[in-house]
């Protein structure tokens, strides 16, 4: 079973994002892992890897490549290349 995001971190992410979907601007209540762990790898719970999305945009982030790439760019603008390090780690774990 996956480890839940700590409540304190959920509150911090929602506060950072003003509880607004960072993609479309609607009220957001879903916390999305920008880089989701690979096979056998746990989710990375860090502020740099979490974004507030509405339900519709959250679904798109899991199913549409362009939306997923948008979340990577969003993280890069806020936190530099942390997301690239996480992506490299994810894919190296899958080899």
C-alpha positions in Angstrom: 0.0 0.0 0.0 1.3 3.5 -0.9 2.4 5.8 1.8 0.0 8.8 2.1 1.3 12.3 1.7 1.8 13.7 5.2 -1.1 16.1 6.2 1.3 18.8 7.1 2.8 18.7 3.6 -0.6 18.6 1.9 -1.5 21.8 3.8 1.8 23.4 2.8 1.2 22.6 -0.9 -2.4 23.8 -0.8 -1.3 27.0 0.9 1.5 27.6 -1.6 -0.9 27.1 -4.5 -3.7 29.1 -2.8 -5.9 26.0 -3.2 -6.2 26.8 -6.9 -5.5 24.4 -9.8 -2.2 25.6 -11.1 -3.2 24.7 -14.7 -6.7 26.0 -15.2 -7.2 28.3 -12.2 -10.3 26.6 -10.8 -10.6 25.5 -7.2 -8.1 22.7 -6.7 -8.3 19.9 -4.1 -6.1 17.2 -5.7 -2.5 17.0 -4.9 -0.6 15.5 -7.9 2.9 13.9 -7.8 4.7 15.5 -10.7 7.1 12.6 -10.9 5.4 9.4 -9.8 7.6 6.6 -8.6 8.5 3.8 -10.9 8.3 0.0 -10.5 9.2 -0.9 -6.9 9.8 2.7 -6.0 7.9 4.7 -3.5 6.3 8.0 -4.2 8.4 11.1 -3.5 6.7 13.3 -1.1 8.4 16.7 -1.4 7.0 20.2 -2.0 9.0 20.3 -5.3 7.3 17.2 -6.5 3.7 18.1 -5.7 1.2 20.4 -7.4 -2.4 21.4 -6.7 -4.8 20.5 -9.6 -8.5 20.3 -9.9 -10.0 16.8 -10.5 -10.2 17.2 -14.3 -6.6 18.5 -14.7 -5.4 15.8 -12.3 -6.9 13.1 -14.6 -5.3 14.8 -17.6 -1.9 14.8 -15.9 -2.1 11.1 -15.7 -3.3 10.5 -19.2 -2.0 13.2 -21.5 1.7 13.6 -22.2 1.5 17.3 -23.0 -0.2 17.9 -19.6 2.4 15.8 -17.8 5.2 17.8 -19.5 3.5 21.0 -18.4 3.7 19.9 -14.8 7.5 19.3 -15.3 7.9 22.8 -16.6 5.8 24.3 -13.8 8.2 22.6 -11.3 11.3 23.8 -13.1 10.1 27.4 -13.0 9.6 27.2 -9.2 12.4 24.9 -8.1 15.0 24.6 -10.9 16.0 21.2 -12.1 14.9 19.1 -9.1 12.2 17.5 -11.4 14.9 16.5 -13.9 16.9 14.7 -11.1 13.7 12.9 -10.0 12.9 11.8 -13.5 16.5 10.6 -14.0 16.3 8.6 -10.8 12.9 7.2 -11.8 14.0 5.9 -15.2 17.4 4.6 -13.9 15.4 2.5 -11.3 13.4 0.9 -14.2 16.5 -0.4 -16.0 
